[in-house]
Amino acid sequence: MKNTIEVTVAMDCDEIRKTVYAESALLAVSQPNIGRPKMITEDNRKLINLFLESTFVEISTMLRGFIDAEKFDLSEEGLYKFPLIIPLEYASLAPVLRRHLEAAHAAGVLARCYNEHRQISELFESRLRETVSRIRQAMAGTDMNITPNY
């Protein structure tokens, strides 16, 4: 890509977990028609961490071509670093891209957590794919409207 810059976006796994817990609590109280799915809590932290890591790998694969895979950094606990390659004129969007990456990770984790509830899992899987698609479009400089529609 011409006129690009590499920006490292660091995602806070604690923030992603908070989103997972909040979405789960909302589902537990607002979905009586699907049998009230179990609420995900801090007691599930080890499982959430495994799902976070597998979602990180999945999203990294979905963003290939826009990341510098040699510079991934999972070494600092609770912090995932994405080395993104984006158009120079959009470098200021790094904080927005970080938030969207966190939202995509939360959606991926929730899709895995609710695998036994197909309808819920598919909803979160769809959210993951839509969010990553928007991120890809923004990094390619083709669509700067990366406001989520959820």
C-alpha positions as CSV (number, residue, x, y, z in Angstrom):
1,M,0.0,0.0,0.0
2,K,1.2,3.5,-0.8
3,N,1.4,6.2,1.8
4,T,0.8,4.0,4.8
5,I,1.9,4.0,8.4
6,E,2.2,1.3,10.9
7,V,0.3,2.0,14.1
8,T,0.4,-0.4,17.1
9,V,-3.0,-0.6,18.8
10,A,-3.0,-2.0,22.3
11,M,-6.2,-3.6,23.5
12,D,-6.9,-3.9,27.2
13,C,-8.3,-7.4,27.9
14,D,-9.9,-6.2,31.1
15,E,-12.0,-3.8,29.1
16,I,-13.0,-6.6,26.7
17,R,-13.9,-8.9,29.7
18,K,-16.1,-6.1,31.2
19,T,-17.9,-5.8,27.9
20,V,-18.4,-9.6,27.8
21,Y,-19.8,-9.6,31.4
22,A,-22.1,-6.7,30.7
23,E,-23.5,-8.2,27.5
24,S,-24.0,-11.5,29.2
25,A,-25.8,-9.8,32.1
26,L,-28.1,-8.1,29.7
27,L,-28.8,-11.3,27.9
28,A,-29.5,-13.1,31.2
29,V,-32.2,-10.6,32.2
30,S,-33.7,-9.7,28.8
31,Q,-34.1,-13.0,26.9
32,P,-36.7,-15.1,28.7
33,N,-37.9,-16.6,25.4
34,I,-34.7,-18.5,24.8
35,G,-34.4,-20.1,28.2
36,R,-32.3,-17.4,30.1
37,P,-28.7,-18.2,29.1
38,K,-26.2,-18.5,31.9
39,M,-24.6,-15.3,32.9
40,I,-20.8,-15.1,32.3
41,T,-19.0,-13.8,35.4
42,E,-15.4,-13.3,36.7
43,D,-15.6,-17.0,37.8
44,N,-15.3,-17.8,34.1
45,R,-12.1,-15.8,33.7
46,K,-9.8,-18.7,32.6
47,L,-12.3,-19.7,29.9
48,I,-12.8,-16.1,28.8
49,N,-9.0,-15.8,28.5
50,L,-8.8,-18.9,26.3
51,F,-11.6,-17.5,24.1
52,L,-9.9,-14.1,23.9
53,E,-6.7,-15.7,22.6
54,S,-8.5,-17.8,20.0
55,T,-10.5,-14.8,18.9
56,F,-7.3,-12.8,18.6
57,V,-5.9,-15.4,16.3
58,E,-9.1,-15.4,14.3
59,I,-9.3,-11.7,13.9
60,S,-5.6,-11.5,13.0
61,T,-6.3,-14.0,10.2
62,M,-9.3,-11.9,9.0
63,L,-7.1,-8.8,9.0
64,R,-4.1,-10.3,7.2
65,G,-2.7,-7.8,4.7
66,F,-3.4,-5.0,7.1
67,I,-1.2,-6.2,10.0
68,D,2.5,-6.9,10.5
69,A,2.3,-10.5,11.8
70,E,6.0,-10.5,12.9
71,K,5.3,-7.8,15.4
72,F,2.3,-9.3,17.3
73,D,2.7,-9.1,21.0
74,L,0.8,-11.2,23.4
75,S,3.6,-11.3,26.0
76,E,2.2,-8.7,28.3
77,E,-0.6,-10.2,30.3
78,G,-3.9,-8.5,29.7
79,L,-2.7,-6.5,26.7
80,Y,-2.9,-7.6,23.1
81,K,-1.0,-5.5,20.6
82,F,-2.0,-5.3,16.9
83,P,0.5,-3.7,14.5
84,L,-1.8,-2.2,11.9
85,I,-0.8,-0.9,8.5
86,I,-3.2,2.0,7.6
87,P,-3.4,4.9,5.2
88,L,-1.3,7.7,6.5
89,E,-4.2,10.2,6.3
90,Y,-6.2,8.0,8.7
91,A,-3.5,7.5,11.4
92,S,-5.6,9.6,13.8
93,L,-8.3,6.9,13.7
94,A,-6.1,4.5,15.8
95,P,-8.2,5.0,19.0
96,V,-11.4,4.3,17.0
97,L,-9.9,1.2,15.5
98,R,-8.8,0.0,18.9
99,R,-12.4,0.3,20.2
100,H,-13.7,-1.6,17.2
101,L,-11.1,-4.3,17.7
102,E,-12.1,-4.6,21.4
103,A,-15.8,-4.8,20.3
104,A,-14.9,-7.5,17.7
105,H,-13.0,-9.5,20.4
106,A,-15.9,-9.2,22.8
107,A,-18.3,-10.5,20.1
108,G,-16.0,-13.4,19.3
109,V,-15.7,-14.4,22.9
110,L,-19.5,-14.2,23.4
111,A,-20.1,-16.3,20.3
112,R,-17.9,-19.0,21.8
113,C,-19.4,-18.7,25.3
114,Y,-22.9,-19.1,23.9
115,N,-22.2,-21.9,21.5
116,E,-24.9,-24.0,23.0
117,H,-27.4,-21.2,22.2
118,R,-27.2,-21.2,18.5
119,Q,-29.3,-18.1,17.9
120,I,-27.2,-16.0,20.4
121,S,-23.9,-17.4,19.1
122,E,-24.8,-16.6,15.5
123,L,-25.8,-13.0,16.5
124,F,-22.4,-12.4,18.1
125,E,-20.6,-14.2,15.2
126,S,-22.3,-11.9,12.8
127,R,-21.4,-8.9,14.9
128,L,-17.8,-10.0,14.9
129,R,-17.7,-10.4,11.1
130,E,-19.5,-7.0,10.5
131,T,-17.1,-5.2,12.8
132,V,-14.0,-6.7,11.3
133,S,-15.3,-5.9,7.8
134,R,-15.7,-2.2,8.8
135,I,-12.2,-2.3,10.2
136,R,-10.8,-3.7,7.0
137,Q,-12.6,-1.1,4.9
138,A,-11.3,1.7,7.1
139,M,-7.7,0.4,7.0
140,A,-8.0,0.1,3.2
141,G,-9.2,3.7,3.1
142,T,-12.4,2.7,1.3
143,D,-15.0,3.5,3.9
144,M,-14.4,5.7,6.9
145,N,-17.8,5.2,8.3
146,I,-16.9,2.7,11.0
147,T,-19.7,3.5,13.4
148,P,-21.1,0.2,14.6
149,N,-24.8,-0.6,13.9
150,Y,-25.4,-2.7,17.0
